[in-house]
Amino acid sequence: MAEDILRRGGKRLVSCPRCGLTAPWDPANRFRPFCSERCKVIDLGQWASEGYRIPLAQEPEDASGEDDLLGG
């Protein structure tokens, strides 16, 4: 995110993570880091609908390990 921070007239500006527009990074922007309430709500909806996921580092163990535990 440090690469996205710009300074213009002493104000810190960042790119909105949703749409890419420039938004001020200060307490007056109640939607920060987003540019608007719309972008903030769209992003929240993506999280709620599991549109964003953290990838697994490795595949889960196969079922053969479970069979050993179940006596199969």
N, C-alpha and C positions, 0 to 999 in steps of 0.2 A: 504494500500500500504506500510505502514511502515514495515510490516512483510516481504515484498519482498525485502527490501533493504539489500544488503550485502556489506561488505567492504573487498576489496582485494588489498593489496599494496597501501592503502590510497585512492583508487578510489571507488566511490559508484557504485554498480552494482544492477540492477533491473531485474526482470523477464519480458519478453515481454508479454503484455496482450493478444496478439494474439496466439503466438506459444509456449511461455514459456521459450525460450532460454534466457540466460543471456545477458544483454545489458548494456553498460556504461551509467551512468547518468551524463553527462557533456555536455557543449556547442559544443564539437567536434562531438557528435552524433546528427546529424541534424534530425534524425527520432525519437528521444526519445519521449515517453517511449518505442517505438517499437525498434526492433533489425535491421530492414531494411525497405527500401521503400515499398517492397512487402507487409509486414505485415501492414504498415500504410495505404496503398491503399485498402487492403482487409477490414480493419476495417472501413474505410470511406465508402466503398461500402455497408457494413452492415447497417450503419446509413442511407445512402441515400435510400436504399430499404426497410427501416423500419423493418429491421431484429432485431434491438434492440428497445425495448419499455419499458416505465415506466408504471408499473401496476397501475390501478386505485385503490384508497383507498376504494371506494364503488361503487356499481352498479349505473348507471344513473337512474333517476326517470322514472317510468313507464309512458306509454302513457295516463293513466287516468288523470294525472295532466295537460297534454296538452289539453285534451278535455274540462276541466273546463275553460281554457283560451279562447278557441275557441267557447264557448257557446254550446258545444255538449254534 
